């Protein structure tokens, strides 16, 4: 359920990702670009067939989605790129499915972090659910409760999201309330009546949590025009401790409610793990996938930017990761704020596609393969 504010950027139903569903790609448009680079259509078919049967189980549509025919843009070994089928298999090998409920439920995950003394989490100001609640947060049980809450100017800026939500679907990022028109104004500039927002929030069975919105640091915030950026961090929980495998900066554009890459126009930046520098920035998919180092709204360079408090972010993630021992492949979303890095959520396994697009290389490098073997994976791997 998407709770986009009125007048926000429209998108087709196919744009919203569904876990386990192959991406939608215009194959007819992509083939004329892909086939000549591999020596013709037949060789393209043979190549994609072999990849679909290889360790990464990359389906033909995923080959096109990654624009793997373009060796300049995607120089990594094709056999090391992972498709959804292999990703699912790898995550089931490295992660206990019972722990998925802990990661997916934002109230449980944040309570786990807070109980361990990790304070770098968002402030939850309200919980909209028939029975659930949280100490210090308003219990929003009815439409009237939510309406009264949303009419209070002191609650802004705020972010409301489904407790069990994924892909930022259903997220509301509101910056202010207008008592005269009884509307809230979203981060994209769109407005929507408060009663309508309250009704939609209460209509979601899984419940909503409402958080105090986080603000970006001045230097990084200038790049996307004052918007918050987050880092997706891939962590491998090994017997020797947590290891950060890859990281990517998610950068929103003005018309999008959130920074998730599936939202058209958002950017994804590869981060150098040693320095925190953004080394390349990507946008689009398939025929539209391209490198774009400049933010389209502000004209500011994204490539070459260093993520603020990078070492603190690394320390925060490696401190939090062992609290979830049943999830040995972890994907953390960490907000870059004016008060340092803040843990937003943990994903069970997570989407490996993001790191492959950002870095131009498949995740099945030697370190990831060793991780899979250590977790008991018996299948074929590269190398």
C-alpha positions as CSV (number, residue, x, y, z in Angstrom):
1,X,0.0,0.0,0.0
2,X,1.5,3.3,-1.1
3,X,0.6,6.4,0.8
4,X,2.1,8.9,-1.6
5,X,0.9,12.4,-1.0
6,X,-1.3,14.1,-3.6
7,X,0.6,15.3,-6.7
8,X,3.7,13.3,-5.9
9,X,5.5,11.6,-8.8
10,X,3.2,8.9,-10.3
11,X,4.4,5.5,-11.2
12,X,2.9,2.3,-12.7
13,X,2.0,-0.7,-10.8
14,X,5.1,-2.5,-12.2
15,X,7.4,0.1,-10.7
16,X,6.6,-1.0,-7.1
17,X,9.0,-3.9,-6.3
18,X,7.5,-7.2,-5.0
19,X,9.8,-9.5,-3.1
20,X,10.8,-12.5,-5.2
21,X,9.3,-11.1,-8.4
22,X,11.6,-10.6,-11.4
23,X,12.0,-7.0,-12.6
24,X,10.0,-5.5,-15.4
25,X,12.3,-4.7,-18.4
26,X,11.3,-3.7,-21.9
27,X,13.1,-6.6,-23.6
28,X,12.2,-5.5,-27.1
29,X,13.9,-2.1,-26.5
30,X,16.9,-3.7,-24.8
31,X,17.8,-6.4,-27.3
32,X,19.0,-4.1,-30.1
33,X,21.5,-2.6,-27.6
34,X,22.6,-5.9,-26.1
35,X,22.8,-8.3,-29.0
36,X,25.4,-6.5,-31.2
37,X,27.9,-6.2,-28.2
38,X,27.9,-10.0,-27.8
39,X,28.1,-10.9,-31.5
40,X,24.5,-11.2,-32.3
41,X,21.2,-12.5,-30.9
42,X,22.2,-16.1,-30.8
43,X,25.3,-15.5,-28.8
44,X,23.3,-13.3,-26.4
45,X,20.8,-16.1,-25.9
46,X,23.6,-18.6,-25.2
47,X,25.4,-16.2,-22.8
48,X,22.3,-15.5,-20.8
49,X,21.3,-19.1,-20.7
50,X,24.7,-20.1,-19.2
51,X,24.4,-17.3,-16.6
52,X,20.9,-18.6,-15.7
53,X,22.4,-22.0,-15.0
54,X,25.5,-20.7,-13.3
55,X,26.1,-20.0,-9.6
56,X,24.3,-16.6,-9.6
57,X,21.2,-18.0,-11.4
58,X,20.9,-14.7,-13.3
59,X,17.8,-14.8,-15.5
60,X,17.9,-13.1,-18.9
61,X,15.7,-10.2,-17.8
62,X,18.1,-9.6,-14.9
63,X,21.1,-9.7,-17.4
64,X,19.3,-6.8,-19.2
65,X,18.3,-5.1,-16.0
66,X,22.0,-4.9,-14.9
67,X,23.0,-3.8,-18.4
68,X,25.6,-6.5,-18.4
69,X,26.2,-6.2,-22.1
70,X,27.9,-2.9,-21.4
71,X,31.4,-3.8,-20.3
72,X,32.5,-0.2,-19.8
73,X,29.6,0.5,-17.4
74,X,29.5,-3.0,-15.7
75,X,33.0,-4.3,-15.9
76,X,32.7,-7.1,-13.3
77,X,32.8,-10.8,-14.0
78,X,29.3,-11.7,-15.2
79,X,29.5,-15.1,-13.5
80,X,29.6,-13.3,-10.1
81,X,26.4,-11.4,-10.5
82,X,23.5,-12.7,-8.4
83,X,19.8,-13.0,-9.5
84,X,16.8,-13.3,-7.3
85,X,16.7,-17.1,-7.4
86,X,20.3,-17.4,-6.1
87,X,19.8,-14.5,-3.7
88,X,16.8,-16.4,-2.1
89,X,18.8,-19.6,-1.9
90,X,21.8,-17.8,-0.3
91,X,19.7,-16.0,2.2
92,X,17.9,-19.2,3.3
93,X,21.4,-20.7,3.8
94,X,22.9,-17.9,5.8
95,X,19.8,-16.7,7.7
96,X,17.3,-18.4,10.1
97,X,13.8,-17.7,8.7
98,X,12.5,-17.3,12.3
99,X,14.6,-14.3,12.7
100,X,12.9,-12.6,9.8
101,X,10.1,-11.5,12.0
102,X,12.5,-9.7,14.3
103,X,14.1,-7.8,11.4
104,X,10.8,-7.0,9.6
105,X,9.0,-5.7,12.7
106,X,10.4,-2.3,13.2
107,X,9.2,-2.1,16.8
108,X,10.9,-5.3,17.8
109,X,14.1,-4.5,16.0
110,X,14.3,-1.1,17.6
111,X,13.5,-2.5,21.0
112,X,16.3,-5.0,20.6
113,X,18.8,-2.2,19.7
114,X,17.6,0.1,22.5
115,X,17.8,-2.8,25.1
116,X,21.5,-3.3,24.1
117,X,22.2,0.4,24.8
118,X,22.4,1.6,21.2
119,X,20.9,5.1,21.3
120,X,21.5,5.8,17.6
121,X,17.9,5.0,16.6
122,X,15.0,7.2,15.5
123,X,12.7,8.7,18.1
124,X,9.3,7.0,17.9
125,X,6.6,9.5,18.8
126,X,3.5,7.5,18.0
127,X,2.3,4.0,17.3
128,X,-1.0,3.5,15.4
129,X,-2.2,0.0,16.2
130,X,-5.2,-1.5,18.0
131,X,-3.1,-3.1,20.8
132,X,0.6,-2.4,20.4
133,X,2.5,0.5,21.9
134,X,5.8,1.7,23.1
135,X,6.8,3.6,26.3
136,X,7.0,7.3,25.6
137,X,5.1,7.1,22.3
138,X,1.5,8.2,21.8
139,X,-0.9,5.2,21.5
140,X,-3.0,5.9,18.5
141,X,-6.0,3.6,18.6
142,X,-8.6,5.4,16.6
143,X,-9.1,7.8,13.7
144,X,-9.6,10.7,16.2
145,X,-6.4,9.8,17.9
146,X,-4.4,10.0,14.7
147,X,-6.2,13.2,13.6
148,X,-5.4,14.9,16.8
149,X,-1.8,13.8,16.6
150,X,-1.3,15.0,13.0
151,X,-2.9,18.4,13.8
152,X,-0.3,19.1,16.5
153,X,2.4,21.3,14.9
154,X,5.0,20.2,17.5
155,X,5.0,16.7,15.9
156,X,6.6,18.0,12.7
157,X,8.6,17.1,10.7
158,X,7.7,13.5,10.9
159,X,8.0,10.2,9.1
160,X,5.2,7.6,9.3
161,X,5.8,4.1,8.0
162,X,4.2,0.6,8.3
163,X,5.6,-1.4,11.2
164,X,6.3,-4.3,8.9
165,X,6.8,-2.3,5.7
166,X,9.5,-2.9,3.0
167,X,10.7,-0.9,0.0
168,X,9.5,2.3,1.6
169,X,6.0,1.5,0.3
170,X,3.4,3.4,2.4
171,X,5.9,5.9,3.8
172,X,4.7,9.4,4.6
173,X,7.4,12.1,5.1
174,X,5.6,15.3,6.2
175,X,7.4,18.5,7.0
176,X,4.5,20.7,8.4
177,X,0.8,21.1,9.1
178,X,-1.5,23.9,7.9
179,X,-4.3,24.3,10.4
180,X,-6.2,26.6,8.1
181,X,-6.6,24.0,5.4
182,X,-6.3,21.0,7.8
183,X,-3.6,19.5,5.5
184,X,-0.1,18.2,5.9
185,X,2.7,19.1,3.5
186,X,5.0,16.4,2.4
187,X,8.7,16.5,1.7
188,X,7.9,16.7,-2.1
189,X,5.8,19.8,-1.5
190,X,2.5,18.0,-2.0
191,X,-0.4,18.4,0.4
192,X,-3.1,16.0,1.6
193,X,-6.1,16.4,4.0
194,X,-5.3,15.1,7.5
195,X,-8.5,13.0,7.8
196,X,-7.6,11.2,4.7
197,X,-4.1,10.4,6.0
198,X,-5.4,9.3,9.3
199,X,-7.9,7.0,7.6
200,X,-5.3,5.3,5.5
201,X,-2.9,4.9,8.4
202,X,-5.6,3.2,10.5
203,X,-6.7,1.1,7.6
204,X,-3.4,-0.7,7.5
205,X,-3.7,-3.9,9.6
206,X,0.0,-4.2,10.5
207,X,0.0,-0.8,12.1
208,X,2.1,2.3,11.6
209,X,4.8,3.9,13.7
210,X,5.5,7.6,13.6
211,X,9.0,8.9,14.0
212,X,10.6,12.3,14.4
213,X,12.0,13.1,11.0
214,X,15.8,13.2,10.8
215,X,17.7,16.0,9.3
216,X,20.9,15.8,7.1
217,X,24.2,17.3,7.9
218,X,24.8,20.6,6.1
219,X,27.5,19.5,3.7
220,X,25.9,16.3,2.5
221,X,22.4,17.7,2.7
222,X,23.3,20.4,0.2
223,X,23.8,17.8,-2.5
224,X,20.1,16.6,-2.8
225,X,18.6,19.9,-1.8
226,X,18.2,19.4,1.9
227,X,17.0,15.8,1.7
228,X,18.1,13.0,3.9
229,X,20.4,10.3,2.4
230,X,20.9,6.8,3.7
231,X,23.6,4.2,3.4
232,X,22.8,0.5,2.6
233,X,25.4,-1.6,4.3
234,X,25.9,-5.2,3.6
235,X,27.3,-7.1,6.6
236,X,28.5,-10.7,6.7
237,X,28.2,-12.1,10.3
238,X,31.2,-14.5,10.4
239,X,32.6,-16.6,13.2
240,X,35.3,-14.0,13.7
241,X,32.7,-11.2,13.9
242,X,30.8,-8.9,11.6
243,X,32.5,-7.9,8.3
244,X,31.2,-5.0,6.2
245,X,31.2,-6.4,2.6
246,X,29.8,-3.4,0.6
247,X,28.1,-0.1,1.1
248,X,26.0,2.1,-1.2
249,X,24.7,5.7,-0.7
250,X,21.0,6.1,-1.6
251,X,20.2,9.6,-2.9
252,X,16.7,10.9,-3.5
253,X,15.5,13.5,-6.0
254,X,13.0,16.2,-5.2
255,X,9.8,14.5,-6.5
256,X,10.3,11.2,-4.6
257,X,9.0,10.5,-1.1
258,X,11.9,8.3,-0.2
259,X,15.4,7.4,-1.4
260,X,14.8,3.8,-2.5
261,X,16.4,3.1,-5.9
262,X,13.2,1.6,-7.4
263,X,11.7,5.1,-7.4
264,X,12.4,6.6,-10.8
265,X,15.2,9.2,-10.8
266,X,16.9,8.3,-7.5
267,X,20.6,7.8,-7.5
268,X,22.8,5.0,-6.0
269,X,26.4,5.6,-5.1
270,X,29.2,3.1,-4.6
271,X,31.1,3.8,-1.4
272,X,34.8,3.0,-0.8
273,X,34.8,1.1,2.4
274,X,38.2,2.4,3.6
275,X,37.5,6.1,3.1
276,X,33.7,6.6,2.8
277,X,34.1,8.3,-0.5
278,X,31.4,7.9,-3.2
279,X,33.3,6.6,-6.2
280,X,30.6,6.3,-8.8
281,X,26.9,7.2,-9.0
282,X,24.3,5.3,-11.0
283,X,20.6,5.8,-12.0
284,X,18.1,4.0,-14.1
285,X,18.0,0.3,-15.3
286,X,18.6,-1.7,-18.5
287,X,18.8,0.7,-21.4
288,X,18.4,3.8,-19.2
289,X,21.1,2.6,-16.7
290,X,23.9,5.2,-16.7
291,X,26.5,6.8,-14.6
292,X,25.5,10.3,-13.5
293,X,27.9,12.1,-11.1
294,X,25.8,15.3,-10.8
295,X,22.5,15.6,-8.8
296,X,19.8,16.7,-11.3
297,X,18.0,19.0,-8.8
298,X,20.9,21.0,-7.4
299,X,23.8,20.6,-9.9
300,X,26.0,19.4,-7.0
301,X,28.6,16.7,-7.6
302,X,27.8,13.4,-5.8
303,X,30.9,11.5,-6.9
304,X,33.8,12.5,-4.8
305,X,31.7,13.3,-1.8
306,X,32.8,11.6,1.5
307,X,30.1,10.2,3.7
308,X,30.2,12.2,7.0
309,X,31.2,10.3,10.2
310,X,32.1,7.3,8.1
311,X,34.2,5.6,10.8
312,X,31.4,6.1,13.3
313,X,28.9,4.5,10.9
314,X,31.2,1.5,10.5
315,X,31.5,1.1,14.2
316,X,27.8,1.5,14.8
317,X,26.9,-1.2,12.3
318,X,29.5,-3.7,13.5
319,X,28.3,-3.1,17.1
320,X,24.6,-3.7,16.2
321,X,25.1,-6.7,13.8
322,X,25.9,-9.4,16.5
323,X,22.6,-8.6,18.3
324,X,20.9,-10.5,15.5
325,X,22.9,-13.8,15.3
326,X,20.3,-15.7,13.4
327,X,20.8,-13.3,10.4
328,X,24.2,-13.9,9.1
329,X,23.7,-11.8,5.9
330,X,22.5,-8.5,7.1
331,X,21.5,-5.3,5.1
332,X,21.3,-2.2,7.3
333,X,19.8,1.2,6.3
334,X,21.7,3.9,8.1
335,X,20.6,7.6,7.9
336,X,23.3,10.2,7.6
337,X,22.1,13.0,9.9
338,X,23.2,16.2,11.6
339,X,23.6,14.1,14.8
340,X,25.7,11.4,13.2
341,X,24.7,8.0,11.8
342,X,21.3,6.6,12.9
343,X,20.2,3.0,12.4
344,X,16.9,3.0,10.5
345,X,16.2,-0.7,9.9
346,X,17.7,-4.1,9.4
347,X,16.8,-6.2,6.4
348,X,16.9,-10.0,6.6
349,X,19.4,-10.8,3.8
350,X,18.6,-7.8,1.8
351,X,18.6,-6.8,-1.9
352,X,22.0,-7.6,-3.4
353,X,21.1,-6.0,-6.7
354,X,21.7,-2.5,-5.1
355,X,25.4,-3.2,-4.5
356,X,25.8,-4.8,-7.9
357,X,24.4,-1.8,-9.7
358,X,26.3,0.7,-7.5
359,X,29.7,-1.0,-7.8
360,X,29.4,-2.6,-11.3
361,X,30.5,-5.9,-9.9
362,X,28.7,-9.0,-8.7
363,X,28.6,-9.7,-5.0
364,X,29.9,-13.3,-5.4
365,X,33.5,-12.3,-4.8
366,X,35.8,-14.6,-2.8
367,X,34.8,-13.1,0.5
368,X,31.1,-13.7,-0.1
369,X,31.7,-17.2,-1.4
370,X,33.7,-18.0,1.8
371,X,30.8,-16.7,3.8
372,X,28.4,-19.0,2.0
373,X,30.7,-22.0,2.5
374,X,31.1,-21.2,6.2
375,X,27.3,-21.1,6.6
376,X,27.0,-24.6,5.0
377,X,26.2,-23.8,1.4
378,X,26.9,-26.9,-0.8
379,X,26.2,-25.5,-4.3
380,X,28.5,-24.5,-7.0
381,X,30.2,-21.1,-6.7
382,X,32.6,-19.1,-8.9
383,X,36.4,-19.7,-8.6
